Amino acid sequence: MPRLPRISLAWWILIGMAGGVVLGLWAPQWAERIEFLSTLFLRLIRSIIAPVLVGVLIRAIAGAGSMGALGRLGWKSVVAFEIATTLALLLGWFSVAATRPGDGLSLGGASGVELPEPAGFVETLQNAVPTSIVDALARGDVLQIVVFCFVFGIACLSVGKRARPVVDFADALAEVAFRYTDYVMYLAPLAVFAAAANAIAGGGSAGLEGLAEFTAVAWLAQGFFLLVVLAGGLLAFGIPLRRFAHHMREPFLVGFATTSSAAALPQTLENLQRFGVPRRILGVVTPLSLSLNMNGSTIHLGMATLFIAQAAGVDLSWEQAAVILLTLKVTSKGVAGIPRANFVILAAVFEGHGLPMEGLGILLGIDALIDPIRTSTNVASHCAAPAVVARWEDPGFARSKRPDAAG
């Protein structure tokens, strides 16, 4: 007897999303009765935010290698990453600010947390520094946790080998936290079903249009980054686009099909060597890129945050937006190259800034539609960064068609 094909979690989430939309349109009175399904799921997600932040941020910073060993390649890589991720974050934020796809949704305002009045620079700086990391973890203060982990990670990096047990613990904590998240994700289809039903019941067909518009804007923003920002940067450094595209086609398609930039890593390394990037550059730039250069994910984080703020009717001031963007800028460095890792980072940002956690279910429902192009943008960024650094190191790089994989 032939076995039935297994349905993936992404498909179950899409099915849950579709069922929630139907229920919200045809039987909105039932939406409120099943809201507890979404609440249970969100409580489980909130319980893992602090361990994820501690694990991934310390691992990303302390695991970058020794400060002395990184040297010139290290700082050139970081400069390239910071420019790219800043442009990606601003592109995602302003694409939603210009199109406002969240106006059609109705999420009932912030999740029981009033956004504070804009604080002055000195007060914001003081509030970002924790007096106790235990207190910050207990309160879920994302900005304080990020500041602590950033300084702690640099301290581990400077100590060197003696900090190895601490870094190993952070790495293990991150792996366990993401496995915990994998288990929680089995409840995602039910949570998405409930969240979609509530959102559509409140906003009607306008809510459905808002979700479709957000998905379309997400694809356009990712495409704009690939064709204008990334390709423009490669041209500015004199890297031949046709040869680059030929070598990067395989890892790009693997990322699109698997929605995992980590799964595309072997093809990325192999094709970059064929393109002529020396191994000594690949050995430094590529591992850093996997943690610090997730441009597709960074675009999505900016888009998703402002989209949910619009859906909740939260009017962010410039000061509040600046703090949120800074938080996203730092937390995006810890995004793992696995499916739905963005979801945990968004949960942390929403929790820390009073945005409705119910919006996570909505975002998760359409995530499978956006994830392929978002992951492919991440992979393209991982391919572009070593080529840019190689050209920065050697002005003659990529001018000859003969690869120099030996380095």
Rosetta blueprint (number, residue, H / E / L):
1 M L
2 P L
3 R L
4 L L
5 P L
6 R L
7 I L
8 S L
9 L H
10 A H
11 W H
12 W H
13 I H
14 L H
15 I H
16 G H
17 M H
18 A H
19 G H
20 G H
21 V H
22 V H
23 L H
24 G H
25 L H
26 W H
27 A L
28 P H
29 Q H
30 W H
31 A L
32 E H
33 R H
34 I H
35 E H
36 F H
37 L H
38 S H
39 T H
40 L H
41 F H
42 L H
43 R H
44 L H
45 I H
46 R H
47 S H
48 I L
49 I H
50 A H
51 P H
52 V H
53 L H
54 V H
55 G H
56 V H
57 L H
58 I H
59 R H
60 A H
61 I H
62 A H
63 G L
64 A L
65 G L
66 S L
67 M H
68 G H
69 A H
70 L H
71 G H
72 R H
73 L H
74 G H
75 W H
76 K H
77 S H
78 V H
79 V H
80 A H
81 F H
82 E H
83 I H
84 A H
85 T H
86 T H
87 L H
88 A H
89 L H
90 L H
91 L H
92 G H
93 W H
94 F H
95 S H
96 V H
97 A H
98 A H
99 T H
100 R L
101 P H
102 G H
103 D H
104 G H
105 L L
106 S L
107 L L
108 G L
109 G L
110 A L
111 S L
112 G L
113 V L
114 E L
115 L L
116 P L
117 E L
118 P L
119 A L
120 G L
121 F H
122 V H
123 E H
124 T H
125 L H
126 Q H
127 N H
128 A H
129 V L
130 P L
131 T L
132 S L
133 I H
134 V H
135 D H
136 A H
137 L H
138 A H
139 R H
140 G L
141 D L
142 V H
143 L H
144 Q H
145 I H
146 V H
147 V H
148 F H
149 C H
150 F H
151 V H
152 F H
153 G H
154 I H
155 A H
156 C H
157 L H
158 S H
159 V H
160 G H
161 K H
162 R H
163 A H
164 R H
165 P H
166 V H
167 V H
168 D H
169 F H
170 A H
171 D H
172 A H
173 L H
174 A H
175 E H
176 V H
177 A H
178 F H
179 R H
180 Y H
181 T H
182 D H
183 Y H
184 V H
185 M H
186 Y H
187 L H
188 A H
189 P H
190 L H
191 A H
192 V H
193 F H
194 A H
195 A H
196 A H
197 A H
198 N H
199 A H
200 I H
201 A H
202 G H
203 G H
204 G L
205 S H
206 A H
207 G H
208 L H
209 E H
210 G H
211 L H
212 A H
213 E H
214 F H
215 T H
216 A H
217 V H
218 A H
219 W H
220 L H
221 A H
222 Q H
223 G H
224 F H
225 F H
226 L H
227 L H
228 V H
229 V H
230 L H
231 A H
232 G H
233 G H
234 L H
235 L H
236 A H
237 F L
238 G L
239 I L
240 P L
241 L H
242 R H
243 R H
244 F H
245 A H
246 H H
247 H H
248 M H
249 R H
250 E H
251 P H
252 F H
253 L H
254 V H
255 G H
256 F H
257 A H
258 T H
259 T L
260 S L
261 S L
262 A L
263 A L
264 A L
265 L H
266 P H
267 Q H
268 T H
269 L H
270 E H
271 N H
272 L H
273 Q H
274 R H
275 F H
276 G L
277 V L
278 P L
279 R H
280 R H
281 I H
282 L H
283 G H
284 V H
285 V H
286 T H
287 P H
288 L H
289 S H
290 L H
291 S H
292 L H
293 N L
294 M L
295 N H
296 G H
297 S H
298 T H
299 I H
300 H H
301 L H
302 G H
303 M H
304 A H
305 T H
306 L H
307 F H
308 I H
309 A H
310 Q H
311 A H
312 A L
313 G L
314 V L
315 D L
316 L L
317 S L
318 W H
319 E H
320 Q H
321 A H
322 A H
323 V H
324 I H
325 L H
326 L H
327 T H
328 L H
329 K H
330 V H
331 T H
332 S H
333 K H
334 G H
335 V L
336 A L
337 G L
338 I L
339 P L
340 R L
341 A H
342 N H
343 F H
344 V H
345 I H
346 L H
347 A H
348 A H
349 V H
350 F H
351 E H
352 G H
353 H H
354 G L
355 L L
356 P L
357 M L
358 E L
359 G H
360 L H
361 G H
362 I H
363 L H
364 L H
365 G H
366 I H
367 D H
368 A H
369 L H
370 I H
371 D H
372 P H
373 I H
374 R H
375 T H
376 S H
377 T H
378 N H
379 V H
380 A H
381 S H
382 H H
383 C H
384 A H
385 A H
386 P H
387 A H
388 V H
389 V H
390 A H
391 R H
392 W H
393 E H
394 D L
395 P L
396 G L
397 F L
398 A L
399 R L
400 S L
401 K L
402 R L
403 P L
404 D L
405 A L
406 A L
407 G L
